[in-house]
């Protein structure tokens, strides 16, 4: 029978909700991220500092253990400075994990020319990017804010004094600082991975974007004697933000302190550039010139 003699009609059955389509992308992205043994090894190694910090909290709150292990030597205090060290350690570990996972989520789709097939399904470009973002965000959460808050809860449970309620600002700072950092890492990792098909190169690009401008900013600060060069230095900006979130006094000189608004504006602009990069790269078709 000829094609024109068929009576075609539009599908009138039940449609899946939009959120469930994004969940499908998230599920397969998480499976892809966790399919590598290296990923599991990185997650395992990321828990070692958490265990060390937990032992420190135990020693600080247990007199008998402190006497046996430290031999009555002065012990450190569990305060905002202690949890700032926890936050910094876990967030920089998250950078390494993001550098490994992010290229697996996007670069493989680009290298295999799978985007036209994926976007031919009832998944929009926004849904595709959102699903990948949620997957990477979820993978970085067990490394950052989850262990930080667990250590905070353990300190509140172990402390003999009413420590938990009087230090809720620390918990809020840990959560806000972690969420801001992993959101920035997620959008940055996806944007760079979408422009580089080779996973190793994409991983190197993520580290380069974080640390190369930091060196340039340090040169600008030293030559021009201005603090505004630090706006290119992601480690300095994030350290100052984390200190303010936790209420910890800043160690840098007062004339080198960056305004919080300026830091947030720079991070917002960086995220906006990443969104434009994703919009230009994530397409349902590929134009080949030659």
C-alpha positions as a printed NumPy array, in Angstrom:
array([[ 0.   ,  0.   ,  0.   ],
       [ 1.328,  3.432, -0.904],
       [ 2.322,  5.79 ,  1.852],
       [-0.204,  8.446,  0.856],
       [-3.049,  5.951,  1.293],
       [-2.33 ,  5.487,  4.991],
       [-4.523,  7.489,  7.309],
       [-2.118,  9.104,  9.773],
       [-3.332, 10.852, 12.907],
       [-1.717, 12.587, 15.804],
       [-1.046, 10.698, 19.023],
       [-3.887, 11.287, 21.474],
       [-2.711,  9.11 , 24.372],
       [-1.451, 10.175, 27.767],
       [ 1.697, 12.305, 27.735],
       [ 4.372, 12.002, 30.375],
       [ 4.813, 15.142, 32.513],
       [ 7.737, 17.414, 31.752],
       [ 9.457, 16.783, 35.085],
       [ 9.568, 13.024, 34.501],
       [11.41 , 13.541, 31.207],
       [14.1  , 15.481, 33.03 ],
       [14.295, 12.723, 35.642],
       [15.113, 10.218, 32.883],
       [18.084, 12.36 , 31.838],
       [19.167, 12.644, 35.478],
       [18.927,  8.893, 36.058],
       [21.036,  7.939, 33.065],
       [23.531, 10.734, 33.768],
       [24.05 ,  9.539, 37.341],
       [24.453,  5.956, 36.113],
       [27.062,  7.137, 33.619],
       [28.912,  9.105, 36.296],
       [28.997,  6.165, 38.716],
       [29.85 ,  3.552, 36.102],
       [33.582,  4.241, 36.405],
       [35.646,  2.651, 39.149],
       [37.722,  5.806, 39.3  ],
       [34.602,  7.747, 40.285],
       [33.901,  5.339, 43.132],
       [37.538,  5.599, 44.207],
       [37.367,  9.397, 44.221],
       [34.233,  9.338, 46.356],
       [35.913,  6.937, 48.769],
       [39.006,  9.121, 49.064],
       [36.842, 12.19 , 49.622],
       [35.538, 10.628, 52.838],
       [38.992, 10.266, 54.39 ],
       [39.247, 13.956, 55.451],
       [35.725, 13.69 , 56.876],
       [36.829, 10.765, 59.032],
       [39.876, 12.738, 60.219],
       [37.746, 15.745, 61.143],
       [35.286, 13.466, 62.938],
       [38.12 , 12.023, 65.025],
       [39.171, 15.586, 65.853],
       [35.656, 16.402, 67.077],
       [35.635, 13.224, 69.173],
       [38.97 , 14.074, 70.794],
       [37.903, 17.651, 71.48 ],
       [34.776, 16.51 , 73.356],
       [36.008, 13.356, 75.105],
       [38.276, 14.006, 78.087],
       [39.408, 10.387, 78.495],
       [40.281,  9.955, 74.824],
       [42.081, 13.295, 74.787],
       [44.15 , 12.252, 77.801],
       [45.096,  8.892, 76.301],
       [45.857, 10.12 , 72.794],
       [47.154, 13.655, 73.312],
       [48.659, 13.115, 76.783],
       [46.953, 16.187, 78.252],
       [48.303, 18.476, 75.535],
       [46.1  , 21.448, 74.618],
       [43.458, 20.485, 72.111],
       [42.053, 22.583, 69.299],
       [38.675, 24.254, 69.654],
       [35.719, 23.263, 67.507],
       [34.538, 26.61 , 66.186],
       [33.922, 28.449, 62.929],
       [37.604, 28.186, 61.993],
       [37.483, 24.398, 62.322],
       [34.42 , 24.082, 60.103],
       [35.913, 26.549, 57.618],
       [38.792, 24.098, 57.194],
       [36.242, 21.311, 56.694],
       [34.357, 23.321, 54.08 ],
       [37.487, 24.32 , 52.167],
       [38.837, 20.775, 52.131],
       [35.626, 19.226, 50.844],
       [34.932, 21.949, 48.292],
       [38.357, 21.634, 46.684],
       [37.955, 17.881, 46.598],
       [34.636, 18.517, 44.837],
       [36.535, 20.455, 42.163],
       [38.605, 17.379, 41.369],
       [35.531, 15.147, 41.245],
       [33.678, 17.646, 39.038],
       [36.658, 17.736, 36.69 ],
       [36.358, 13.975, 36.296],
       [32.56 , 13.57 , 36.159],
       [31.431, 16.596, 34.107],
       [33.159, 15.543, 30.849],
       [31.576, 12.084, 31.118],
       [28.121, 13.643, 31.135],
       [28.437, 15.783, 27.999],
       [31.617, 15.002, 26.077],
       [30.565, 11.425, 25.33 ],
       [27.27 , 12.625, 23.814],
       [29.135, 15.076, 21.605],
       [31.88 , 12.668, 20.595],
       [29.334, 10.017, 19.555],
       [27.039, 12.56 , 17.819],
       [24.244, 11.475, 20.137],
       [22.707, 14.9  , 20.734],
       [20.47 , 14.848, 17.613],
       [19.076, 11.47 , 18.712],
       [18.567, 12.563, 22.32 ],
       [16.902, 15.836, 21.404],
       [14.632, 14.107, 18.878],
       [12.873, 12.593, 21.888],
       [10.387, 14.714, 23.876],
       [13.239, 16.376, 25.781],
       [14.04 , 20.022, 25.162],
       [17.517, 21.513, 25.204],
       [16.693, 23.119, 28.529],
       [15.512, 19.799, 29.925],
       [18.678, 18.076, 28.71 ],
       [20.984, 20.664, 30.307],
       [18.88 , 20.79 , 33.474],
       [19.022, 17.016, 33.813],
       [22.805, 16.979, 33.436],
       [23.104, 19.865, 35.906],
       [20.966, 18.1  , 38.506],
       [22.959, 14.888, 38.058],
       [26.306, 16.632, 38.578],
       [24.895, 18.683, 41.459],
       [23.632, 15.497, 43.107],
       [26.995, 13.763, 42.656],
       [28.845, 16.637, 44.337],
       [26.423, 16.939, 47.26 ],
       [27.701, 13.842, 49.167],
       [31.17 , 15.394, 49.056],
       [30.32 , 18.915, 50.218],
       [27.322, 20.001, 52.231],
       [26.176, 16.561, 53.389],
       [29.397, 15.607, 55.256],
       [29.788, 19.179, 56.511],
       [26.337, 19.17 , 58.087],
       [26.861, 15.662, 59.445],
       [30.029, 16.833, 61.201],
       [28.15 , 19.848, 62.532],
       [25.408, 17.582, 63.899],
       [28.018, 15.271, 65.431],
       [29.672, 18.216, 67.158],
       [26.299, 19.35 , 68.502],
       [25.64 , 15.842, 69.81 ],
       [29.109, 15.382, 71.341],
       [29.451, 18.794, 72.984],
       [28.644, 18.91 , 76.687],
       [27.41 , 22.498, 76.426],
       [24.414, 23.739, 74.4  ],
       [26.555, 24.199, 71.315],
       [24.111, 23.34 , 68.538],
       [21.61 , 26.196, 68.906],
       [24.198, 28.879, 69.579],
       [26.154, 28.015, 66.425],
       [23.385, 27.622, 63.859],
       [25.047, 30.323, 61.763],
       [27.884, 27.89 , 61.085],
       [25.411, 25.318, 59.734],
       [23.788, 27.933, 57.522],
       [27.189, 29.055, 56.256],
       [28.239, 25.486, 55.488],
       [25.061, 24.888, 53.511],
       [25.108, 28.201, 51.63 ],
       [28.811, 28.025, 50.831],
       [28.603, 24.43 , 49.608],
       [25.518, 24.975, 47.439],
       [26.979, 28.087, 45.835],
       [30.241, 26.314, 45.055],
       [28.8  , 23.111, 43.586],
       [26.273, 25.092, 41.541],
       [29.157, 27.114, 40.079],
       [31.198, 23.969, 39.447],
       [28.259, 22.207, 37.799],
       [27.464, 24.941, 35.298],
       [31.164, 25.572, 34.607],
       [31.933, 21.884, 34.1  ],
       [29.019, 21.343, 31.724],
       [29.817, 24.463, 29.691],
       [33.476, 23.597, 29.186],
       [32.725, 19.935, 28.507],
       [30.225, 20.903, 25.817],
       [32.974, 22.6  , 23.799],
       [35.641, 19.919, 24.187],
       [34.956, 16.416, 22.902],
       [38.047, 14.88 , 24.504],
       [37.465, 14.056, 28.16 ],
       [41.062, 14.552, 29.297],
       [41.253, 17.966, 27.649],
       [37.904, 18.952, 29.182],
       [39.148, 17.963, 32.637],
       [42.266, 20.064, 32.164],
       [40.181, 22.994, 30.923],
       [38.076, 22.977, 34.095],
       [41.174, 23.24 , 36.288],
       [42.733, 25.826, 33.977],
       [39.694, 28.108, 34.086],
       [39.806, 28.09 , 37.889],
       [43.55 , 28.516, 38.456],
       [44.987, 30.317, 35.402],
       [42.924, 33.514, 35.924],
       [43.945, 33.325, 39.601],
       [47.575, 33.749, 38.554],
       [46.679, 36.614, 36.228],
       [44.701, 38.279, 39.002],
       [47.652, 37.926, 41.363],
       [49.912, 39.632, 38.826],
       [47.423, 42.49 , 38.381],
       [47.134, 42.897, 42.149],
       [50.907, 42.949, 42.625],
       [51.745, 45.256, 39.725],
       [48.911, 47.754, 40.024],
       [48.659, 47.468, 43.833],
       [44.912, 47.058, 43.73 ],
       [42.637, 44.505, 45.303],
       [40.362, 44.273, 42.245],
       [42.694, 41.82 , 40.56 ],
       [41.428, 39.244, 43.048],
       [38.091, 39.275, 41.202],
       [39.808, 36.939, 38.74 ],
       [41.015, 34.721, 41.571],
       [38.295, 32.152, 42.28 ],
       [40.06 , 30.607, 45.322],
       [40.437, 34.006, 46.998],
       [36.86 , 35.04 , 46.242],
       [35.382, 31.8  , 47.52 ],
       [37.565, 31.819, 50.644],
       [36.386, 35.301, 51.532],
       [32.764, 34.313, 50.908],
       [33.086, 31.175, 53.037],
       [34.641, 33.172, 55.877],
       [31.771, 35.641, 55.831],
       [29.132, 32.921, 55.638],
       [30.556, 31.206, 58.723],
       [31.282, 34.416, 60.615],
       [35.022, 33.734, 60.746],
       [37.409, 36.758, 60.803],
       [39.237, 37.138, 57.505],
       [42.983, 36.544, 57.515],
       [43.82 , 38.886, 54.618],
       [44.533, 42.562, 55.188],
       [41.505, 44.828, 55.381],
       [42.535, 46.712, 52.238],
       [42.402, 43.432, 50.27 ],
       [38.865, 42.502, 51.285],
       [36.527, 42.285, 48.303],
       [32.919, 43.477, 48.634],
       [30.48 , 40.589, 48.784],
       [28.333, 42.19 , 46.086],
       [31.303, 42.396, 43.713],
       [32.13 , 38.712, 44.254],
       [28.539, 37.645, 43.606],
       [28.376, 39.801, 40.46 ],
       [31.53 , 38.176, 39.064],
       [30.213, 34.68 , 39.814],
       [26.878, 35.577, 38.207],
       [28.605, 36.883, 35.079],
       [30.697, 33.718, 34.878],
       [27.554, 31.584, 35.118],
       [25.86 , 33.719, 32.452],
       [28.797, 33.144, 30.09 ],
       [28.568, 29.411, 30.77 ],
       [24.852, 29.457, 29.941],
       [25.566, 31.22 , 26.637],
       [28.241, 28.629, 25.854],
       [25.758, 25.823, 26.498],
       [23.086, 27.542, 24.417],
       [25.474, 27.864, 21.493],
       [26.748, 24.302, 21.705],
       [23.787, 22.115, 22.728],
       [21.922, 21.784, 19.438],
       [19.716, 19.159, 17.865],
       [21.739, 19.318, 14.665],
       [25.39 , 19.614, 13.738],
       [26.568, 21.791, 10.853],
       [29.535, 20.325,  9.011],
       [31.44 , 22.66 ,  6.738],
       [33.843, 21.518,  4.133]])
